[in-house]
C-alpha cells in the first residue's frame, strides 16, 4: 500500500547505518483485554504510535523473548496480504498468558505494524494493518499468529444464501436493539432470555470436557438442542452448544476449553433446531407466525441430500 514516510525518518533511512526496529500494536476484540505492543528490539520502548490519530496515547512496546516475523506477502491483485509471527509463550515480559491464548482471547484481534527509529521515537511510519487469524499454541512453548490484511474482509459473504434450515441465531434481535445480547442483520426476533435456567455440576466423568451430571430435573431431551453458558469455573463467560440432555446428564457438542469441575455453575436454555417443524422447531416458538420469522426456504427442491443440513449449500 502507498505510505508517506516522514522526512526525518527518510533521511535516517538514507544513512549507511540505521537504528530502526519493528513495532506491532495488537488490540483484542474480546471484551476485557487491553491493547498491548511488541517490538523486535532487545529492550522495551515507550512511544505514541497513533499515526491514524486514534488517540491511543503512550504505550509500552515490550521486547518479547523469541519474537520473530516472516516476510510479509503483499500484492496488488486483491489477494489477502499476510505474514506470520512466532513468539515464545511469555512468562512475565508480555501481558499474555497461555490460558488466554488457548481460550481464543486474541483470535481475530486488530493489529498495526510500524517501522520506528528507536533512537528517536517520533520518527515512525505505519507499515500495514489488518486482523490476526486464529492464534495457535504449540506444546505450551510457543504461539503462532497469522497477520492478515484488510482485503480479507472483502472475501467474506455479506448477503444471505438460501438454505432449507433457518439461518438466524435463535434469540437474535435487529441491529441496534438496546440491551440485546445478540443482534443480526436478519434476526430471529424471538426473546429467548427468559428461558435461561440456572444449574450446577454435580459430577463429572472421564470425559470432563464433554459430559457432566447436573442438578436439573427435566424430561429427557428437553434441552435438545440447547445453549449453555458458564457462570463460574474455568470456563466462566463462555457459551457452548448442548447436543443431548439425558438422565440429568448434559453432553456438549464440542469439548469445553477447560475441564468441567464439580460445583461449576451455569445457565442453560432450549435452542431452536432451525427446522420449521418438530420439537423446538420454529413453529413451536412462533406458532402461526413462524413464516414471518423463519430465515430459510424450506420448500426448495433438494438436488443433493448432502445439502439438507448445510445452510447456504444451495447458492
Backbone bond lengths (Angstrom), bond angles and torsions (degrees), N, CA, C in turn:
res aa  C-N    CA-C-N  psi(-1)  N-CA   C-N-CA  omega(-1)  CA-C   N-CA-C  phi
1 X - - - 1.444 - - 1.519 108.93 -
2 X 1.333 119.42 148.26 1.466 120.45 177.93 1.514 110.18 -67.96
3 X 1.315 116.66 143.86 1.454 120.90 179.38 1.522 109.39 -144.11
4 X 1.296 115.96 150.06 1.458 122.49 178.97 1.524 108.34 -100.23
5 X 1.311 117.24 117.08 1.460 121.94 -179.69 1.522 108.66 -92.65
6 X 1.321 119.17 126.13 1.466 120.57 177.78 1.531 110.97 -55.29
7 X 1.306 115.64 146.09 1.469 120.56 -176.26 1.529 111.10 -58.46
8 X 1.335 116.57 -43.30 1.463 119.76 -178.01 1.526 111.01 -62.96
9 X 1.331 117.48 -40.12 1.461 120.46 178.92 1.520 110.86 -68.92
10 X 1.326 117.70 -39.86 1.459 120.41 178.69 1.533 110.80 -62.83
11 X 1.325 116.67 -41.59 1.463 119.51 177.39 1.521 110.90 -62.31
12 X 1.330 116.40 -36.36 1.463 119.43 177.63 1.533 110.71 -67.85
13 X 1.344 117.24 -41.40 1.463 120.86 -179.91 1.523 112.07 -66.67
14 X 1.322 117.24 -24.66 1.468 120.90 179.25 1.521 112.70 -76.94
15 X 1.318 118.10 -9.92 1.455 121.18 179.53 1.523 110.98 -75.59
16 X 1.323 115.64 164.58 1.464 120.58 -179.74 1.528 111.37 -68.91
17 X 1.332 117.28 -36.21 1.463 121.79 178.74 1.520 108.98 -121.57
18 X 1.314 116.54 136.48 1.468 121.02 -177.86 1.526 110.37 -124.44
19 X 1.296 115.16 160.73 1.473 121.90 177.66 1.527 108.21 -126.61
20 X 1.316 116.03 68.20 1.460 121.11 -178.57 1.517 110.28 -117.08
21 X 1.310 115.45 156.08 1.459 122.05 176.93 1.522 108.31 -146.75
22 X 1.307 115.99 171.80 1.461 122.33 178.82 1.512 109.29 -102.19
23 X 1.326 116.62 134.60 1.464 122.42 175.38 1.527 108.46 -123.98
24 X 1.307 116.11 141.75 1.465 121.96 179.59 1.522 109.17 -129.54
25 X 1.306 115.96 126.26 1.468 122.26 175.77 1.522 108.30 -102.87
26 X 1.330 117.72 127.97 1.463 122.75 -177.66 1.523 108.65 -120.34
27 X 1.323 115.49 126.84 1.467 122.16 179.99 1.523 108.87 -118.70
28 X 1.330 118.53 102.75 1.473 121.03 179.28 1.526 111.20 -62.32
29 X 1.321 115.63 144.39 1.463 120.50 175.78 1.521 110.96 -90.02
30 X 1.336 117.21 -16.05 1.460 120.45 177.27 1.526 109.32 -70.67
31 X 1.329 118.30 134.63 1.468 120.51 -178.81 1.521 111.38 -65.21
32 X 1.332 115.07 145.72 1.458 120.28 176.34 1.511 114.98 92.04
33 X 1.332 117.97 2.25 1.462 121.25 -178.97 1.521 109.38 -119.86
34 X 1.328 116.01 124.01 1.458 121.45 -175.69 1.530 110.85 -83.45
35 X 1.336 118.06 153.65 1.473 121.06 175.20 1.528 110.47 -63.12
36 X 1.324 115.97 152.72 1.461 120.53 176.10 1.517 108.59 -146.05
37 X 1.330 115.90 163.65 1.453 121.19 -177.28 1.511 112.32 -125.23
38 X 1.333 115.92 148.58 1.454 123.08 177.24 1.516 109.30 -126.71
39 X 1.313 117.42 151.99 1.452 121.50 176.81 1.515 109.74 -140.33
40 X 1.335 116.23 152.54 1.459 121.58 177.12 1.525 111.59 -85.19
41 X 1.333 116.88 -2.25 1.456 120.70 178.04 1.531 109.50 -71.54
42 X 1.348 115.84 162.09 1.461 119.55 -178.66 1.521 112.84 -88.90
43 X 1.309 117.93 11.25 1.456 122.25 175.46 1.527 109.00 -147.74
44 X 1.313 115.89 159.46 1.463 120.56 -179.46 1.521 110.89 -69.46
45 X 1.338 114.70 149.97 1.463 121.60 177.55 1.519 109.45 -124.75
46 X 1.322 116.32 143.67 1.459 121.37 173.20 1.518 107.11 -115.84
47 X 1.321 116.63 118.09 1.464 120.77 -176.09 1.514 110.15 -150.64
48 X 1.315 115.25 162.20 1.452 122.17 175.75 1.519 107.59 -114.94
49 X 1.318 115.82 90.19 1.466 121.31 -175.64 1.516 109.57 -99.50
50 X 1.304 116.74 59.71 1.461 120.62 -179.89 1.524 108.97 -100.97
51 X 1.325 115.25 60.00 1.450 119.80 -179.56 1.511 113.46 -61.38
52 X 1.343 117.29 -20.94 1.462 119.82 178.38 1.523 111.32 -95.02
53 X 1.357 116.00 12.44 1.469 121.50 176.87 1.520 112.66 56.32
54 X 1.333 115.86 39.61 1.459 118.77 179.13 1.529 112.04 -90.49
55 X 1.336 115.89 5.95 1.453 118.81 176.33 1.507 113.49 65.85
56 X 1.335 117.06 33.40 1.457 119.89 -175.98 1.519 112.28 -68.82
57 X 1.355 118.17 -26.50 1.447 121.12 179.32 1.508 112.24 76.78
58 X 1.336 115.09 -174.99 1.457 120.61 -179.31 1.522 110.70 -66.39
59 X 1.323 114.90 140.83 1.458 120.66 178.12 1.512 109.02 -141.78
60 X 1.322 115.88 144.57 1.459 121.14 175.81 1.521 109.02 -88.81
61 X 1.321 115.63 118.91 1.468 121.59 175.81 1.522 107.06 -95.73
62 X 1.321 114.82 112.10 1.454 119.85 -170.11 1.524 111.91 -89.42
63 X 1.318 113.87 144.58 1.465 120.94 178.48 1.524 108.27 -84.31
64 X 1.307 115.87 90.29 1.466 120.63 -177.65 1.523 110.50 -72.81
65 X 1.322 115.82 139.21 1.457 120.70 -179.72 1.525 109.63 -71.52
66 X 1.325 116.42 128.79 1.461 121.06 175.91 1.508 114.79 77.73
67 X 1.333 118.35 14.25 1.463 120.77 179.97 1.518 110.09 -70.87
68 X 1.328 116.31 128.74 1.452 121.09 -179.64 1.519 108.47 -144.22
69 X 1.318 116.30 148.92 1.463 121.12 -178.74 1.516 109.59 -130.48
70 X 1.329 115.51 141.91 1.458 120.31 176.52 1.516 109.78 -81.04
71 X 1.320 116.86 173.57 1.462 120.72 173.57 1.521 108.72 -66.50
72 X 1.310 116.39 142.57 1.453 121.25 -178.92 1.516 109.70 -89.72
73 X 1.335 116.00 128.95 1.454 122.01 -179.77 1.519 108.69 -96.79
74 X 1.329 116.45 121.03 1.458 121.22 -179.11 1.517 108.75 -135.84
75 X 1.336 115.90 143.09 1.454 119.76 -178.35 1.520 109.32 -144.94
76 X 1.329 115.82 170.17 1.462 121.15 -179.38 1.524 112.06 -108.42
77 X 1.332 117.84 13.36 1.463 120.74 -177.39 1.522 112.28 -104.88
78 X 1.344 117.28 22.78 1.463 124.19 178.19 1.520 113.26 71.42
79 X 1.351 117.50 10.28 1.456 119.32 171.57 1.527 108.43 -70.10
80 X 1.327 116.95 154.02 1.458 120.91 -176.78 1.523 109.88 -72.66
81 X 1.345 116.40 119.40 1.458 120.44 173.74 1.516 108.21 -63.77
82 X 1.329 116.83 140.86 1.451 117.96 -177.55 1.517 111.65 -154.17
83 X 1.296 114.43 154.89 1.455 124.18 173.14 1.517 106.27 -151.76
84 X 1.310 116.39 170.47 1.456 120.75 -178.60 1.513 109.36 -136.71
85 X 1.323 116.32 134.21 1.455 121.30 178.79 1.505 110.75 -117.87
86 X 1.329 116.10 149.66 1.460 122.00 179.52 1.516 108.80 -135.00
87 X 1.316 116.13 140.73 1.458 120.65 177.64 1.514 108.82 -149.97
88 X 1.340 115.17 152.42 1.450 119.43 172.08 1.525 109.10 -67.97
89 X 1.319 116.53 147.50 1.465 119.89 177.27 1.524 107.93 -64.43
90 X 1.323 118.26 119.86 1.468 120.83 -173.09 1.523 112.28 -71.31
91 X 1.316 115.08 148.12 1.462 121.22 175.13 1.526 111.02 -102.47
92 X 1.336 116.23 -39.06 1.463 118.48 -175.88 1.522 112.91 -148.48
93 X 1.335 118.01 -15.55 1.451 119.42 -171.78 1.527 113.42 -84.29
94 X 1.313 118.64 -22.39 1.469 122.74 -178.94 1.531 108.08 -129.73
95 X 1.337 118.31 137.61 1.476 120.27 -178.33 1.516 112.71 -76.07
96 X 1.328 116.63 53.35 1.462 122.93 179.43 1.516 107.26 -130.87
97 X 1.317 117.23 130.85 1.463 120.68 179.96 1.524 110.37 -111.73
98 X 1.319 115.41 155.73 1.463 120.21 177.51 1.527 110.44 -60.32
99 X 1.318 116.47 -36.50 1.464 121.10 -179.76 1.531 110.91 -60.28
100 X 1.338 116.72 -44.54 1.462 120.20 179.59 1.524 111.32 -69.20
101 X 1.325 116.60 -37.12 1.462 119.98 178.76 1.524 110.90 -62.57
102 X 1.337 115.90 -46.25 1.468 120.44 -179.80 1.524 110.77 -65.10
103 X 1.333 116.37 -35.14 1.464 120.55 -177.83 1.523 112.83 -76.21
104 X 1.341 117.65 -6.45 1.464 120.13 176.64 1.513 114.52 85.28
105 X 1.358 117.49 20.37 1.464 119.69 -177.75 1.520 112.30 -65.09
106 X 1.338 117.24 -24.93 1.458 119.84 -176.47 1.527 113.05 -109.65
107 X 1.319 117.20 7.83 1.461 120.28 174.78 1.523 109.77 -65.10
108 X 1.317 116.33 134.71 1.467 123.87 174.03 1.540 112.79 63.71
109 X 1.342 115.87 24.41 1.466 119.55 175.94 1.525 109.90 -70.34
110 X 1.330 116.09 155.55 1.468 120.97 176.51 1.528 109.56 -82.35
111 X 1.309 117.05 140.63 1.464 120.69 179.68 1.531 110.23 -134.13
112 X 1.305 114.72 151.68 1.458 122.65 175.10 1.516 107.63 -139.19
113 X 1.332 117.79 131.43 1.469 121.54 179.57 1.524 109.85 -111.08
114 X 1.319 115.06 145.20 1.464 122.15 -177.85 1.527 109.63 -132.29
115 X 1.322 115.48 150.22 1.455 122.54 166.46 1.517 106.59 -102.20
116 X 1.335 116.93 124.86 1.462 121.20 -169.39 1.520 110.64 -131.41
117 X 1.326 115.73 139.59 1.458 121.80 170.72 1.523 107.11 -86.21
118 X 1.330 116.83 107.10 1.458 118.56 -173.22 1.535 112.97 -73.88
119 X 1.318 117.78 -8.95 1.455 120.20 173.71 1.526 111.50 -85.92
120 X 1.317 116.99 -18.09 1.467 123.09 175.90 1.521 107.22 -147.11
121 X 1.334 116.47 93.96 1.469 121.25 -171.06 1.519 113.01 -70.68
122 X 1.328 117.53 -2.68 1.467 119.34 174.40 1.531 110.90 -80.79
123 X 1.329 117.10 -9.74 1.457 121.58 179.71 1.536 108.76 -101.15
124 X 1.299 115.87 103.36 1.466 119.89 179.51 1.521 109.00 -153.84
125 X 1.324 115.12 162.15 1.443 121.20 176.52 1.524 108.24 -142.98
126 X 1.303 116.31 140.06 1.470 120.42 176.65 1.519 109.13 -75.63
127 X 1.330 115.89 127.01 1.457 120.79 -179.70 1.524 112.12 -90.48
128 X 1.297 117.30 -45.64 1.471 120.60 -177.07 1.512 108.77 -166.22
129 X 1.321 115.36 167.62 1.459 122.21 175.17 1.514 108.89 -150.45
130 X 1.310 115.75 161.70 1.463 119.92 179.92 1.514 111.07 171.68
131 X 1.325 116.24 -146.24 1.454 122.21 -178.49 1.519 109.61 -129.67
132 X 1.310 115.87 147.96 1.456 120.43 174.38 1.523 109.29 -76.97
133 X 1.317 115.73 149.67 1.457 119.94 169.87 1.522 108.29 -83.63
134 X 1.297 116.89 -158.43 1.459 120.58 178.50 1.523 109.24 -73.27
135 X 1.326 115.99 131.46 1.458 121.48 179.57 1.526 109.05 -84.61
136 X 1.328 116.40 128.64 1.465 121.34 -177.05 1.536 109.46 -113.17
137 X 1.331 115.52 134.81 1.462 121.55 177.79 1.523 108.10 -106.93
138 X 1.331 116.22 130.84 1.460 121.40 -177.58 1.519 110.21 -109.64
139 X 1.333 116.20 109.55 1.461 124.46 174.30 1.526 112.93 53.90
140 X 1.316 116.57 27.88 1.449 120.07 177.83 1.509 114.52 69.46
141 X 1.342 117.14 7.52 1.471 120.88 -175.59 1.521 112.84 -104.18
142 X 1.313 116.94 -39.52 1.460 120.79 -176.67 1.524 109.35 -143.02
143 X 1.320 115.81 161.90 1.460 120.20 176.21 1.519 108.80 -132.76
144 X 1.318 115.46 147.75 1.459 123.13 -177.35 1.522 108.67 -122.41
145 X 1.315 115.80 135.50 1.459 119.84 179.43 1.523 109.43 -131.70
146 X 1.322 114.06 137.01 1.456 122.21 179.65 1.518 109.12 -92.15
147 X 1.335 117.06 130.34 1.466 121.63 -178.75 1.520 108.07 -106.74
148 X 1.324 116.13 105.33 1.456 122.43 -175.23 1.518 110.73 -102.93
149 X 1.335 116.22 144.62 1.455 121.57 179.22 1.516 112.18 -76.90
150 X 1.324 116.04 171.94 1.463 121.07 -177.07 1.521 112.95 -70.53
151 X 1.355 117.64 -17.24 1.465 118.78 177.94 1.523 111.70 -65.45
152 X 1.326 116.76 -13.82 1.470 120.20 176.12 1.520 110.80 -57.72
153 X 1.349 116.63 -36.59 1.459 119.54 -179.20 1.524 112.15 -64.03
154 X 1.335 117.15 -28.63 1.460 120.11 -178.73 1.519 112.26 -71.80
155 X 1.319 117.15 -13.96 1.463 121.08 179.43 1.522 112.24 -95.09
156 X 1.336 116.99 1.24 1.452 120.15 179.86 1.525 110.84 -87.52
157 X 1.302 116.54 145.08 1.456 121.82 177.23 1.528 109.75 -71.12
158 X 1.321 117.49 127.33 1.468 121.00 -178.53 1.528 111.78 -116.66
159 X 1.321 118.24 0.59 1.466 121.12 176.42 1.517 108.51 -123.27
160 X 1.299 116.15 163.08 1.454 120.51 -178.97 1.526 111.69 -76.38
161 X 1.316 115.72 148.94 1.460 123.17 171.70 1.527 107.47 -110.85
162 X 1.319 115.77 154.57 1.462 117.94 -179.14 1.520 110.61 -79.80
163 X 1.318 116.19 146.61 1.459 122.37 179.74 1.518 109.32 -155.99
164 X 1.313 116.05 156.16 1.455 120.64 178.57 1.528 110.99 -71.32
165 X 1.314 116.27 -39.29 1.457 120.49 -179.74 1.522 110.25 -90.64
166 X 1.331 114.55 161.75 1.462 120.37 -179.80 1.525 110.30 -68.55
167 X 1.328 116.33 138.94 1.459 121.22 -178.05 1.523 112.71 -95.39
168 X 1.306 118.19 -9.98 1.465 121.00 -175.89 1.522 111.25 -78.64
169 X 1.318 115.54 149.23 1.461 120.97 172.53 1.519 108.36 -77.12
170 X 1.312 116.27 128.23 1.464 120.32 -177.36 1.531 109.60 -60.43
171 X 1.320 115.53 128.13 1.455 120.93 -179.85 1.512 114.66 89.17
172 X 1.338 118.07 -3.18 1.465 120.21 -179.06 1.526 110.61 -71.58
173 X 1.339 115.15 150.78 1.455 122.46 -178.29 1.532 109.69 -120.02
174 X 1.345 117.85 166.05 1.469 120.01 179.61 1.528 111.40 -60.83
175 X 1.321 115.83 152.24 1.458 121.15 178.48 1.522 110.46 -55.93
176 X 1.321 116.08 136.90 1.457 120.64 178.51 1.510 115.17 85.38
177 X 1.338 118.48 4.21 1.465 120.46 179.30 1.529 109.89 -69.86
178 X 1.330 119.28 120.26 1.473 121.22 -179.10 1.517 111.72 -60.83
179 X 1.326 116.45 132.23 1.458 121.51 175.90 1.514 115.25 78.44
180 X 1.327 118.75 -1.51 1.463 120.61 -178.87 1.525 110.68 -72.32
181 X 1.335 116.93 137.09 1.461 121.48 178.65 1.517 110.98 -75.94
182 X 1.335 116.64 -41.87 1.461 122.05 -179.45 1.517 109.32 -127.93
183 X 1.314 117.23 129.40 1.462 121.53 177.70 1.516 109.86 -124.47
184 X 1.317 116.52 150.15 1.459 123.07 179.33 1.524 109.50 -143.78
185 X 1.322 113.95 156.13 1.464 118.36 174.42 1.524 110.39 -65.43
186 X 1.334 116.08 -38.41 1.473 121.08 177.28 1.534 107.32 -121.25
187 X 1.338 117.15 84.76 1.468 121.06 -169.70 1.517 114.15 -85.39
188 X 1.342 112.58 169.25 1.460 120.49 173.98 1.535 109.48 -76.52
189 X 1.337 116.62 -47.22 1.461 121.23 178.15 1.508 114.95 92.06
190 X 1.339 117.95 -13.63 1.466 120.86 -179.13 1.532 109.22 -79.38
191 X 1.323 117.52 137.29 1.470 121.97 178.65 1.526 108.65 -86.89
192 X 1.327 116.45 100.80 1.461 121.23 -176.70 1.520 113.38 -94.31
193 X 1.330 118.46 -5.14 1.459 120.84 -175.89 1.528 113.53 -60.54
194 X 1.352 120.16 -38.49 1.473 118.85 -179.23 1.534 113.80 -65.70
195 X 1.324 118.87 -10.51 1.457 121.02 -174.91 1.531 112.74 -92.17
196 X 1.324 118.35 0.36 1.465 120.31 177.23 1.523 110.25 -69.73
197 X 1.325 116.10 133.82 1.463 122.75 -179.78 1.524 109.10 -122.71
198 X 1.330 117.68 131.72 1.460 122.23 -178.66 1.522 110.34 -79.44
199 X 1.323 116.15 143.26 1.461 121.62 178.94 1.513 110.73 -152.94
200 X 1.333 115.71 175.95 1.462 121.47 -179.76 1.525 109.21 -143.22
201 X 1.315 116.12 156.36 1.461 122.40 179.19 1.524 108.93 -83.77
202 X 1.335 116.03 126.77 1.456 121.87 -179.89 1.519 111.00 -94.17
203 X 1.330 116.13 -42.13 1.466 120.33 179.30 1.519 109.18 -156.68
204 X 1.319 115.33 158.12 1.465 121.57 177.78 1.516 108.67 -130.02
205 X 1.324 115.54 152.61 1.454 120.69 178.63 1.514 111.42 -102.46
206 X 1.333 116.24 -156.57 1.455 120.78 -179.47 1.526 111.01 -67.73
207 X 1.329 116.86 -37.15 1.470 120.08 177.19 1.530 108.53 -87.51
208 X 1.320 114.95 73.83 1.469 119.66 -171.82 1.521 113.51 -79.05
209 X 1.317 117.93 6.52 1.463 120.19 172.71 1.526 111.63 -112.19
210 X 1.322 116.91 -0.43 1.468 121.29 -175.73 1.521 111.85 -116.92
211 X 1.327 117.14 -53.09 1.471 120.17 -173.74 1.521 110.77 -130.06
212 X 1.333 114.39 151.84 1.465 120.54 -179.12 1.524 108.03 -162.48
213 X 1.325 115.85 154.15 1.464 121.57 178.56 1.520 109.51 -88.79
214 X 1.323 115.72 137.85 1.462 121.44 -178.75 1.523 110.37 -111.63
215 X 1.327 115.85 173.58 1.466 121.23 175.88 1.519 111.85 -96.03
216 X 1.336 117.49 12.33 1.459 121.95 -177.87 1.527 110.76 -87.51
217 X 1.317 115.91 134.67 1.465 121.30 178.61 1.522 107.94 -110.84
218 X 1.331 115.30 95.34 1.458 121.84 178.73 1.522 108.29 -135.37
219 X 1.317 115.50 160.96 1.461 120.38 178.99 1.523 110.22 -62.99
220 X 1.333 115.73 148.24 1.465 120.26 177.77 1.522 109.79 -57.74
221 X 1.309 116.48 133.76 1.448 121.20 178.75 1.512 114.68 84.11
222 X 1.353 117.15 -0.19 1.466 118.93 -179.61 1.528 110.39 -61.89
223 X 1.322 116.04 -40.68 1.463 120.94 177.23 1.529 109.57 -100.59
224 X 1.321 115.94 64.18 1.460 121.19 179.30 1.522 108.77 -145.66
225 X 1.334 117.55 106.02 1.468 126.29 -7.40 1.519 110.11 -77.79
226 X 1.338 115.83 174.73 1.453 120.32 -179.98 1.521 109.33 -156.54
227 X 1.329 114.82 167.18 1.461 121.68 174.41 1.519 107.87 -119.21
228 X 1.330 115.91 139.75 1.455 121.93 -178.33 1.520 108.52 -129.67
229 X 1.332 116.30 128.74 1.462 120.07 176.64 1.519 108.86 -121.59
230 X 1.333 115.13 132.20 1.454 121.08 -176.06 1.521 110.26 -81.32
231 X 1.316 115.51 136.39 1.466 122.25 179.45 1.524 110.08 -98.93
232 X 1.333 117.40 -44.70 1.462 122.20 178.68 1.524 109.45 -128.94
233 X 1.313 116.22 170.03 1.456 121.01 -179.34 1.517 111.64 98.08
234 X 1.316 116.05 -177.87 1.468 121.72 -177.11 1.521 112.28 -64.34
235 X 1.339 117.84 -27.15 1.466 121.77 -178.16 1.522 113.10 -95.31
236 X 1.331 117.57 12.61 1.466 121.24 -176.15 1.522 111.12 -54.36
237 X 1.340 115.16 133.90 1.456 121.35 179.43 1.511 114.46 92.45
238 X 1.333 117.99 -7.63 1.465 120.83 -178.30 1.531 110.16 -103.27
239 X 1.315 115.29 150.08 1.462 121.91 -177.84 1.525 109.41 -119.31
240 X 1.325 115.90 138.40 1.464 121.37 -178.27 1.524 110.65 -133.03
241 X 1.315 115.12 155.22 1.463 121.12 175.17 1.530 109.40 -83.90
242 X 1.314 115.70 140.64 1.463 121.71 176.48 1.522 108.45 -104.06
243 X 1.314 115.98 124.68 1.467 120.93 -177.72 1.520 112.20 -89.23
244 X 1.337 117.13 -34.51 1.460 120.29 -174.97 1.523 109.73 -149.41
245 X 1.346 115.17 146.26 1.464 121.62 173.09 1.517 106.50 -134.71
246 X 1.337 115.66 108.83 1.455 120.63 -172.54 1.523 108.98 -141.45
247 X 1.338 117.01 125.04 1.468 122.62 179.62 1.529 110.92 52.63
248 X 1.322 115.61 45.92 1.466 124.28 178.10 1.530 113.29 68.18
249 X 1.311 117.47 5.06 1.463 121.61 179.23 1.527 108.85 -98.97
250 X 1.326 116.23 122.65 1.465 121.84 177.40 1.524 109.32 -96.76
251 X 1.331 115.28 134.18 1.462 121.38 178.59 1.525 108.45 -118.88
252 X 1.322 116.03 121.78 1.455 121.07 -179.21 1.518 110.99 -79.43
253 X 1.326 116.22 151.30 1.470 120.59 177.78 1.524 110.66 -69.55
254 X 1.320 116.88 -39.88 1.458 122.15 178.83 1.525 108.80 -127.92
255 X 1.330 118.05 150.43 1.469 120.35 -178.63 1.521 112.03 -60.20
256 X 1.315 116.26 144.08 1.462 120.55 174.69 1.527 109.17 -70.86
257 X 1.331 115.04 158.88 1.451 119.61 -176.48 1.528 111.55 -64.59
258 X 1.331 116.35 -37.05 1.458 121.70 -179.02 1.520 109.46 -128.50
259 X 1.331 118.23 155.69 1.465 120.57 -178.96 1.527 112.33 -58.40
260 X 1.320 115.16 141.24 1.466 121.84 176.92 1.525 107.89 -82.23
261 X 1.329 116.57 138.27 1.455 121.44 -178.01 1.522 110.46 -121.94
262 X 1.322 114.85 154.28 1.466 120.54 177.91 1.528 109.14 -60.84
263 X 1.318 116.08 133.10 1.461 120.88 -179.28 1.514 114.02 99.30
264 X 1.340 117.55 -14.30 1.465 119.73 176.47 1.525 109.06 -62.18
265 X 1.312 116.35 135.60 1.464 120.58 179.84 1.524 110.28 -105.99
266 X 1.325 115.18 155.31 1.452 121.20 -175.88 1.515 110.15 -153.77
267 X 1.326 114.57 173.13 1.458 122.25 170.02 1.522 107.35 -126.94
268 X 1.322 115.98 141.50 1.461 120.83 -176.65 1.526 108.80 -137.11
269 X 1.316 116.14 146.49 1.461 120.97 175.35 1.521 109.05 -146.42
270 X 1.341 117.26 152.67 1.472 119.52 174.86 1.523 110.48 -63.19
271 X 1.297 116.50 151.07 1.455 122.06 178.30 1.522 108.69 -119.31
272 X 1.317 116.06 167.28 1.458 120.84 179.75 1.525 109.93 -86.13
273 X 1.321 117.13 141.87 1.463 121.35 178.62 1.527 112.26 -76.18
274 X 1.337 117.18 -11.52 1.463 124.91 -177.63 1.536 112.60 74.73
275 X 1.350 117.06 5.24 1.457 120.95 171.88 1.522 108.80 -98.65
276 X 1.317 116.65 157.14 1.462 118.90 -179.67 1.518 112.37 -76.13
277 X 1.341 118.15 -28.68 1.464 122.32 -177.73 1.525 110.41 -113.41
278 X 1.327 115.28 172.39 1.458 121.32 173.98 1.515 113.35 91.57
279 X 1.343 115.02 173.76 1.456 121.22 178.66 1.523 109.73 -61.96
280 X 1.331 115.47 135.46 1.471 122.84 -178.61 1.525 112.26 58.28
281 X 1.320 116.13 24.38 1.455 120.39 174.94 1.515 111.03 -87.14
282 X 1.322 116.30 178.43 1.457 121.08 -174.85 1.531 111.67 -61.54
283 X 1.317 117.47 -38.69 1.458 120.29 -178.95 1.526 111.70 -65.43
284 X 1.336 117.03 -32.27 1.465 119.59 179.26 1.526 110.87 -66.13
285 X 1.335 116.55 -36.91 1.461 119.93 -176.47 1.524 111.89 -84.04
286 X 1.317 116.88 -36.78 1.463 119.66 -173.56 1.523 114.26 -106.44
287 X 1.330 116.82 -15.93 1.454 118.57 -177.62 1.523 111.51 67.01
288 X 1.329 115.99 -136.68 1.465 120.66 -176.51 1.526 112.44 -68.12
289 X 1.315 118.45 -17.51 1.467 121.40 -179.02 1.522 112.94 -88.13
290 X 1.338 117.46 9.96 1.453 119.71 -174.00 1.529 112.29 -58.49
291 X 1.329 117.07 -36.16 1.461 120.66 -174.88 1.530 111.32 -65.50
292 X 1.314 118.17 -22.20 1.463 121.34 -179.93 1.524 111.88 -80.54
293 X 1.329 116.84 -14.48 1.466 120.25 -174.01 1.529 112.80 -122.29
294 X 1.302 117.54 -7.93 1.460 120.96 -177.34 1.524 109.47 -76.37
295 X 1.326 116.80 114.41 1.470 122.00 -178.10 1.530 110.04 -93.38
296 X 1.305 115.48 57.06 1.455 121.05 178.53 1.513 109.74 -155.61
297 X 1.313 116.50 175.96 1.465 122.55 180.00 1.533 108.16 -124.69
298 X 1.335 118.17 81.49 1.468 121.34 -171.03 1.517 114.95 -70.10
299 X 1.337 118.07 -10.84 1.463 119.46 -176.02 1.527 112.56 -106.54
300 X 1.325 117.65 14.91 1.466 120.43 176.49 1.523 109.22 -71.90
301 X 1.332 118.70 131.58 1.475 119.81 175.86 1.526 109.87 -61.55
302 X 1.330 115.68 134.29 1.463 120.82 -177.65 1.523 109.08 -95.86
303 X 1.335 115.76 119.75 1.457 120.13 178.30 1.503 113.02 -87.74
304 X 1.316 116.29 -24.01 1.468 120.61 -178.23 1.516 107.24 -137.15
305 X 1.344 116.89 122.80 1.460 119.18 -177.47 1.517 111.63 -62.03
306 X 1.325 117.98 -20.28 1.459 120.71 177.94 1.508 112.47 -67.52
307 X 1.340 117.22 -18.10 1.451 120.09 -179.53 1.515 113.64 -83.41
308 X 1.317 117.08 -9.50 1.456 119.86 -170.04 1.521 111.77 -66.87
309 X 1.331 118.18 -28.83 1.459 120.93 -179.64 1.503 112.64 -108.75
310 X 1.331 118.27 11.14 1.452 120.73 -176.56 1.522 110.20 -116.21
311 X 1.346 117.36 96.65 1.465 119.09 176.68 1.523 111.54 -58.08
312 X 1.316 115.77 131.47 1.456 120.19 179.41 1.511 113.96 85.42
313 X 1.345 117.59 5.73 1.456 119.27 -179.16 1.517 111.50 -69.38
314 X 1.319 117.39 -34.77 1.457 121.19 178.46 1.520 107.99 -96.25
315 X 1.311 117.11 110.59 1.464 121.91 -175.65 1.524 109.91 -106.54
